[in-house]
Amino acid sequence: MILRILVGAVIGAVFGYIVGWIVEMFPDFNSALLSGISALTGIGGVRLPALLAAIGFILGILGGLLNGLAAHRYRRDRYRILR
């Protein structure tokens, strides 16, 4: 389960960074997105790839945790059926 969480966090951070890097290629969309995020959260003066990498990291941890719990439950139910 720890491995799922770590892999999810790394993949989420890399994916978030790549998406943020691609979004920075469109200046109007980038500034609108940063303005909206700044208005919602109060976070200002941050680059979008770093922000999306942090969001991807957190979502990757949560996704890995949910995946690990679901796999544990599935494995437990499967062994119960086989007995």
A tleap script that builds the chain and sets N, CA, C and O, in Angstrom:
source leaprc.protein.ff14SB
mol = sequence {
  NMET ILE LEU ARG ILE LEU VAL GLY ALA VAL
  ILE GLY ALA VAL PHE GLY TYR ILE VAL GLY
  TRP ILE VAL GLU MET PHE PRO ASP PHE ASN
  SER ALA LEU LEU SER GLY ILE SER ALA LEU
  THR GLY ILE GLY GLY VAL ARG LEU PRO ALA
  LEU LEU ALA ALA ILE GLY PHE ILE LEU GLY
  ILE LEU GLY GLY LEU LEU ASN GLY LEU ALA
  ALA HIE ARG TYR ARG ARG ASP ARG TYR ARG
  ILE LEU CARG
}
set mol.1.N position { 0.823 -1.183 0.000 }
set mol.1.CA position { 0.000 0.000 0.000 }
set mol.1.C position { 0.875 1.257 0.000 }
set mol.1.O position { 0.535 2.259 -0.630 }
set mol.2.N position { 1.997 1.192 0.709 }
set mol.2.CA position { 2.912 2.335 0.720 }
set mol.2.C position { 3.464 2.591 -0.682 }
set mol.2.O position { 3.611 3.738 -1.103 }
set mol.3.N position { 3.764 1.515 -1.393 }
set mol.3.CA position { 4.282 1.661 -2.752 }
set mol.3.C position { 3.243 2.312 -3.665 }
set mol.3.O position { 3.589 3.140 -4.506 }
set mol.4.N position { 1.978 1.943 -3.503 }
set mol.4.CA position { 0.918 2.568 -4.312 }
set mol.4.C position { 0.824 4.060 -4.025 }
set mol.4.O position { 0.638 4.859 -4.942 }
set mol.5.N position { 0.951 4.437 -2.766 }
set mol.5.CA position { 0.877 5.850 -2.390 }
set mol.5.C position { 2.066 6.611 -2.972 }
set mol.5.O position { 1.894 7.704 -3.512 }
set mol.6.N position { 3.266 6.047 -2.869 }
set mol.6.CA position { 4.450 6.722 -3.403 }
set mol.6.C position { 4.400 6.852 -4.921 }
set mol.6.O position { 4.720 7.905 -5.472 }
set mol.7.N position { 4.001 5.791 -5.584 }
set mol.7.CA position { 3.897 5.839 -7.049 }
set mol.7.C position { 2.828 6.842 -7.471 }
set mol.7.O position { 3.031 7.614 -8.409 }
set mol.8.N position { 1.701 6.830 -6.784 }
set mol.8.CA position { 0.640 7.793 -7.091 }
set mol.8.C position { 1.096 9.225 -6.885 }
set mol.8.O position { 0.767 10.100 -7.686 }
set mol.9.N position { 1.849 9.478 -5.823 }
set mol.9.CA position { 2.335 10.831 -5.555 }
set mol.9.C position { 3.321 11.285 -6.629 }
set mol.9.O position { 3.254 12.424 -7.091 }
set mol.10.N position { 4.225 10.410 -7.023 }
set mol.10.CA position { 5.217 10.784 -8.041 }
set mol.10.C position { 4.552 11.004 -9.390 }
set mol.10.O position { 4.838 11.987 -10.074 }
set mol.11.N position { 3.672 10.098 -9.775 }
set mol.11.CA position { 2.988 10.245 -11.062 }
set mol.11.C position { 2.103 11.492 -11.060 }
set mol.11.O position { 2.055 12.214 -12.056 }
set mol.12.N position { 1.410 11.751 -9.962 }
set mol.12.CA position { 0.576 12.942 -9.867 }
set mol.12.C position { 1.387 14.221 -9.970 }
set mol.12.O position { 0.973 15.165 -10.644 }
set mol.13.N position { 2.541 14.264 -9.308 }
set mol.13.CA position { 3.383 15.458 -9.359 }
set mol.13.C position { 3.953 15.676 -10.764 }
set mol.13.O position { 3.969 16.803 -11.259 }
set mol.14.N position { 4.414 14.617 -11.394 }
set mol.14.CA position { 4.968 14.742 -12.751 }
set mol.14.C position { 3.880 15.162 -13.735 }
set mol.14.O position { 4.098 16.044 -14.566 }
set mol.15.N position { 2.716 14.533 -13.642 }
set mol.15.CA position { 1.609 14.881 -14.538 }
set mol.15.C position { 1.170 16.328 -14.323 }
set mol.15.O position { 0.925 17.049 -15.289 }
set mol.16.N position { 1.069 16.755 -13.068 }
set mol.16.CA position { 0.696 18.140 -12.773 }
set mol.16.C position { 1.706 19.132 -13.305 }
set mol.16.O position { 1.333 20.186 -13.821 }
set mol.17.N position { 2.998 18.802 -13.184 }
set mol.17.CA position { 4.041 19.698 -13.687 }
set mol.17.C position { 3.976 19.804 -15.205 }
set mol.17.O position { 4.116 20.894 -15.760 }
set mol.18.N position { 3.767 18.686 -15.873 }
set mol.18.CA position { 3.704 18.706 -17.338 }
set mol.18.C position { 2.489 19.496 -17.813 }
set mol.18.O position { 2.587 20.279 -18.758 }
set mol.19.N position { 1.352 19.296 -17.166 }
set mol.19.CA position { 0.144 20.048 -17.537 }
set mol.19.C position { 0.361 21.543 -17.286 }
set mol.19.O position { -0.019 22.372 -18.114 }
set mol.20.N position { 0.968 21.888 -16.155 }
set mol.20.CA position { 1.252 23.292 -15.868 }
set mol.20.C position { 2.209 23.909 -16.867 }
set mol.20.O position { 2.060 25.074 -17.237 }
set mol.21.N position { 3.190 23.136 -17.304 }
set mol.21.CA position { 4.147 23.624 -18.286 }
set mol.21.C position { 3.456 23.868 -19.626 }
set mol.21.O position { 3.751 24.847 -20.311 }
set mol.22.N position { 2.537 22.977 -20.000 }
set mol.22.CA position { 1.800 23.143 -21.256 }
set mol.22.C position { 0.856 24.344 -21.168 }
set mol.22.O position { 0.731 25.106 -22.127 }
set mol.23.N position { 0.194 24.516 -20.021 }
set mol.23.CA position { -0.731 25.646 -19.859 }
set mol.23.C position { 0.024 26.968 -19.913 }
set mol.23.O position { -0.526 27.968 -20.372 }
set mol.24.N position { 1.272 26.993 -19.453 }
set mol.24.CA position { 2.045 28.238 -19.510 }
set mol.24.C position { 2.337 28.685 -20.936 }
set mol.24.O position { 2.722 29.834 -21.149 }
set mol.25.N position { 2.164 27.810 -21.908 }
set mol.25.CA position { 2.383 28.197 -23.302 }
set mol.25.C position { 1.273 29.094 -23.827 }
set mol.25.O position { 1.427 29.719 -24.876 }
set mol.26.N position { 0.161 29.164 -23.113 }
set mol.26.CA position { -0.971 30.005 -23.498 }
set mol.26.C position { -1.127 31.091 -22.444 }
set mol.26.O position { -1.782 30.869 -21.426 }
set mol.27.N position { -0.528 32.280 -22.672 }
set mol.27.CA position { -0.439 33.311 -21.633 }
set mol.27.C position { -1.787 33.809 -21.110 }
set mol.27.O position { -1.932 34.034 -19.909 }
set mol.28.N position { -2.772 33.984 -21.988 }
set mol.28.CA position { -4.067 34.489 -21.520 }
set mol.28.C position { -4.764 33.467 -20.624 }
set mol.28.O position { -5.309 33.823 -19.580 }
set mol.29.N position { -4.745 32.217 -21.027 }
set mol.29.CA position { -5.358 31.164 -20.217 }
set mol.29.C position { -4.598 30.991 -18.907 }
set mol.29.O position { -5.203 30.764 -17.859 }
set mol.30.N position { -3.279 31.097 -18.967 }
set mol.30.CA position { -2.455 30.958 -17.773 }
set mol.30.C position { -2.774 32.049 -16.759 }
set mol.30.O position { -2.948 31.759 -15.575 }
set mol.31.N position { -2.853 33.294 -17.206 }
set mol.31.CA position { -3.141 34.385 -16.273 }
set mol.31.C position { -4.561 34.302 -15.730 }
set mol.31.O position { -4.797 34.620 -14.564 }
set mol.32.N position { -5.507 33.877 -16.559 }
set mol.32.CA position { -6.877 33.723 -16.071 }
set mol.32.C position { -6.966 32.612 -15.031 }
set mol.32.O position { -7.655 32.756 -14.021 }
set mol.33.N position { -6.271 31.508 -15.275 }
set mol.33.CA position { -6.273 30.396 -14.328 }
set mol.33.C position { -5.604 30.784 -13.016 }
set mol.33.O position { -6.106 30.448 -11.943 }
set mol.34.N position { -4.487 31.483 -13.089 }
set mol.34.CA position { -3.802 31.929 -11.877 }
set mol.34.C position { -4.630 32.953 -11.109 }
set mol.34.O position { -4.639 32.950 -9.878 }
set mol.35.N position { -5.323 33.827 -11.829 }
set mol.35.CA position { -6.184 34.811 -11.159 }
set mol.35.C position { -7.340 34.117 -10.443 }
set mol.35.O position { -7.696 34.486 -9.324 }
set mol.36.N position { -7.916 33.122 -11.087 }
set mol.36.CA position { -9.010 32.388 -10.449 }
set mol.36.C position { -8.555 31.605 -9.232 }
set mol.36.O position { -9.236 31.598 -8.206 }
set mol.37.N position { -7.408 30.947 -9.336 }
set mol.37.CA position { -6.879 30.193 -8.197 }
set mol.37.C position { -6.496 31.140 -7.066 }
set mol.37.O position { -6.700 30.824 -5.894 }
set mol.38.N position { -5.943 32.299 -7.413 }
set mol.38.CA position { -5.587 33.285 -6.403 }
set mol.38.C position { -6.830 33.834 -5.705 }
set mol.38.O position { -6.809 34.069 -4.497 }
set mol.39.N position { -7.904 34.037 -6.453 }
set mol.39.CA position { -9.135 34.537 -5.844 }
set mol.39.C position { -9.770 33.493 -4.934 }
set mol.39.O position { -10.328 33.837 -3.892 }
set mol.40.N position { -9.690 32.230 -5.316 }
set mol.40.CA position { -10.309 31.170 -4.505 }
set mol.40.C position { -9.502 30.832 -3.258 }
set mol.40.O position { -10.070 30.642 -2.182 }
set mol.41.N position { -8.189 30.759 -3.397 }
set mol.41.CA position { -7.371 30.268 -2.289 }
set mol.41.C position { -6.549 31.343 -1.593 }
set mol.41.O position { -6.118 31.147 -0.457 }
set mol.42.N position { -6.327 32.468 -2.250 }
set mol.42.CA position { -5.485 33.502 -1.669 }
set mol.42.C position { -4.006 33.282 -1.926 }
set mol.42.O position { -3.173 34.047 -1.441 }
set mol.43.N position { -3.668 32.247 -2.683 }
set mol.43.CA position { -2.273 31.975 -3.009 }
set mol.43.C position { -1.907 32.806 -4.229 }
set mol.43.O position { -2.542 32.686 -5.276 }
set mol.44.N position { -0.904 33.636 -4.103 }
set mol.44.CA position { -0.490 34.469 -5.217 }
set mol.44.C position { 1.014 34.415 -5.400 }
set mol.44.O position { 1.740 34.032 -4.482 }
set mol.45.N position { 1.482 34.792 -6.566 }
set mol.45.CA position { 2.910 34.853 -6.844 }
set mol.45.C position { 3.570 33.497 -6.985 }
set mol.45.O position { 4.741 33.340 -6.637 }
set mol.46.N position { 2.852 32.528 -7.482 }
set mol.46.CA position { 3.413 31.196 -7.665 }
set mol.46.C position { 3.282 30.826 -9.142 }
set mol.46.O position { 2.327 31.222 -9.809 }
set mol.47.N position { 4.246 30.067 -9.638 }
set mol.47.CA position { 4.175 29.619 -11.030 }
set mol.47.C position { 3.191 28.467 -11.134 }
set mol.47.O position { 3.061 27.665 -10.209 }
set mol.48.N position { 2.515 28.391 -12.236 }
set mol.48.CA position { 1.479 27.385 -12.428 }
set mol.48.C position { 2.020 25.957 -12.424 }
set mol.48.O position { 1.377 25.095 -11.826 }
set mol.49.N position { 3.163 25.646 -13.053 }
set mol.49.CA position { 3.649 24.262 -12.973 }
set mol.49.C position { 3.915 23.806 -11.538 }
set mol.49.O position { 3.638 22.659 -11.187 }
set mol.50.N position { 4.449 24.699 -10.714 }
set mol.50.CA position { 4.704 24.327 -9.316 }
set mol.50.C position { 3.398 24.097 -8.574 }
set mol.50.O position { 3.285 23.163 -7.781 }
set mol.51.N position { 2.423 24.939 -8.827 }
set mol.51.CA position { 1.128 24.797 -8.155 }
set mol.51.C position { 0.420 23.520 -8.593 }
set mol.51.O position { -0.114 22.790 -7.758 }
set mol.52.N position { 0.411 23.248 -9.889 }
set mol.52.CA position { -0.234 22.027 -10.364 }
set mol.52.C position { 0.538 20.777 -9.960 }
set mol.52.O position { -0.064 19.720 -9.770 }
set mol.53.N position { 1.853 20.874 -9.824 }
set mol.53.CA position { 2.627 19.735 -9.324 }
set mol.53.C position { 2.269 19.444 -7.878 }
set mol.53.O position { 2.164 18.280 -7.491 }
set mol.54.N position { 2.081 20.476 -7.076 }
set mol.54.CA position { 1.678 20.271 -5.673 }
set mol.54.C position { 0.278 19.680 -5.586 }
set mol.54.O position { 0.030 18.780 -4.784 }
set mol.55.N position { -0.630 20.179 -6.404 }
set mol.55.CA position { -1.990 19.633 -6.421 }
set mol.55.C position { -1.966 18.185 -6.902 }
set mol.55.O position { -2.654 17.336 -6.334 }
set mol.56.N position { -1.181 17.893 -7.942 }
set mol.56.CA position { -1.052 16.523 -8.431 }
set mol.56.C position { -0.437 15.601 -7.403 }
set mol.56.O position { -0.821 14.435 -7.302 }
set mol.57.N position { 0.525 16.114 -6.631 }
set mol.57.CA position { 1.154 15.328 -5.574 }
set mol.57.C position { 0.127 14.934 -4.518 }
set mol.57.O position { 0.062 13.775 -4.110 }
set mol.58.N position { -0.668 15.893 -4.083 }
set mol.58.CA position { -1.690 15.616 -3.065 }
set mol.58.C position { -2.740 14.658 -3.612 }
set mol.58.O position { -3.123 13.707 -2.931 }
set mol.59.N position { -3.205 14.895 -4.825 }
set mol.59.CA position { -4.202 14.001 -5.416 }
set mol.59.C position { -3.625 12.614 -5.681 }
set mol.59.O position { -4.342 11.618 -5.588 }
set mol.60.N position { -2.336 12.542 -6.009 }
set mol.60.CA position { -1.684 11.252 -6.193 }
set mol.60.C position { -1.611 10.460 -4.900 }
set mol.60.O position { -1.793 9.243 -4.903 }
set mol.61.N position { -1.344 11.147 -3.792 }
set mol.61.CA position { -1.338 10.481 -2.490 }
set mol.61.C position { -2.718 9.954 -2.157 }
set mol.61.O position { -2.865 8.808 -1.734 }
set mol.62.N position { -3.727 10.783 -2.346 }
set mol.62.CA position { -5.098 10.344 -2.062 }
set mol.62.C position { -5.529 9.214 -2.988 }
set mol.62.O position { -6.185 8.270 -2.548 }
set mol.63.N position { -5.168 9.303 -4.261 }
set mol.63.CA position { -5.498 8.239 -5.210 }
set mol.63.C position { -4.806 6.933 -4.872 }
set mol.63.O position { -5.418 5.867 -4.949 }
set mol.64.N position { -3.531 7.004 -4.496 }
set mol.64.CA position { -2.808 5.804 -4.100 }
set mol.64.C position { -3.384 5.183 -2.844 }
set mol.64.O position { -3.451 3.960 -2.725 }
set mol.65.N position { -3.802 6.026 -1.899 }
set mol.65.CA position { -4.422 5.527 -0.673 }
set mol.65.C position { -5.741 4.831 -0.969 }
set mol.65.O position { -6.000 3.740 -0.461 }
set mol.66.N position { -6.568 5.456 -1.783 }
set mol.66.CA position { -7.852 4.837 -2.144 }
set mol.66.C position { -7.645 3.561 -2.942 }
set mol.66.O position { -8.366 2.582 -2.749 }
set mol.67.N position { -6.668 3.565 -3.834 }
set mol.67.CA position { -6.366 2.366 -4.616 }
set mol.67.C position { -5.882 1.241 -3.709 }
set mol.67.O position { -6.279 0.089 -3.888 }
set mol.68.N position { -5.041 1.557 -2.751 }
set mol.68.CA position { -4.548 0.553 -1.822 }
set mol.68.C position { -5.659 -0.019 -0.958 }
set mol.68.O position { -5.707 -1.226 -0.720 }
set mol.69.N position { -6.552 0.844 -0.487 }
set mol.69.CA position { -7.672 0.366 0.327 }
set mol.69.C position { -8.627 -0.498 -0.491 }
set mol.69.O position { -9.121 -1.517 -0.008 }
set mol.70.N position { -8.883 -0.087 -1.731 }
set mol.70.CA position { -9.779 -0.868 -2.584 }
set mol.70.C position { -9.165 -2.220 -2.920 }
set mol.70.O position { -9.875 -3.226 -2.945 }
set mol.71.N position { -7.865 -2.265 -3.179 }
set mol.71.CA position { -7.206 -3.527 -3.490 }
set mol.71.C position { -7.192 -4.437 -2.268 }
set mol.71.O position { -7.346 -5.652 -2.394 }
set mol.72.N position { -7.007 -3.855 -1.086 }
set mol.72.CA position { -7.017 -4.651 0.134 }
set mol.72.C position { -8.403 -5.251 0.370 }
set mol.72.O position { -8.524 -6.416 0.746 }
set mol.73.N position { -9.430 -4.460 0.150 }
set mol.73.CA position { -10.788 -4.954 0.357 }
set mol.73.C position { -11.139 -6.027 -0.672 }
set mol.73.O position { -11.764 -7.034 -0.339 }
set mol.74.N position { -10.735 -5.808 -1.920 }
set mol.74.CA position { -11.012 -6.786 -2.963 }
set mol.74.C position { -10.295 -8.099 -2.665 }
set mol.74.O position { -10.874 -9.175 -2.814 }
set mol.75.N position { -9.048 -8.010 -2.249 }
set mol.75.CA position { -8.273 -9.212 -1.954 }
set mol.75.C position { -8.892 -9.965 -0.772 }
set mol.75.O position { -8.938 -11.195 -0.778 }
set mol.76.N position { -9.363 -9.240 0.230 }
set mol.76.CA position { -9.979 -9.870 1.401 }
set mol.76.C position { -11.281 -10.564 1.007 }
set mol.76.O position { -11.541 -11.685 1.443 }
set mol.77.N position { -12.100 -9.905 0.183 }
set mol.77.CA position { -13.363 -10.513 -0.251 }
set mol.77.C position { -13.118 -11.706 -1.158 }
set mol.77.O position { -13.868 -12.680 -1.103 }
set mol.78.N position { -12.104 -11.655 -1.975 }
set mol.78.CA position { -11.808 -12.764 -2.879 }
set mol.78.C position { -11.391 -13.999 -2.093 }
set mol.78.O position { -11.802 -15.113 -2.419 }
set mol.79.N position { -10.580 -13.809 -1.062 }
set mol.79.CA position { -10.153 -14.957 -0.261 }
set mol.79.C position { -11.316 -15.528 0.543 }
set mol.79.O position { -11.348 -16.728 0.813 }
set mol.80.N position { -12.258 -14.693 0.922 }
set mol.80.CA position { -13.413 -15.164 1.651 }
set mol.80.C position { -14.282 -16.044 0.743 }
set mol.80.O position { -14.856 -17.033 1.201 }
set mol.81.N position { -14.375 -15.688 -0.525 }
set mol.81.CA position { -15.177 -16.468 -1.471 }
set mol.81.C position { -14.522 -17.823 -1.732 }
set mol.81.O position { -15.211 -18.833 -1.871 }
set mol.82.N position { -13.181 -17.841 -1.799 }
set mol.82.CA position { -12.482 -19.078 -2.120 }
set mol.82.C position { -12.505 -20.091 -0.976 }
set mol.82.O position { -12.288 -21.280 -1.209 }
set mol.83.N position { -12.761 -19.650 0.240 }
set mol.83.CA position { -12.753 -20.585 1.370 }
set mol.83.C position { -13.965 -21.433 1.429 }
set mol.83.O position { -14.094 -22.265 2.327 }
savepdb mol mol.pdb
quit
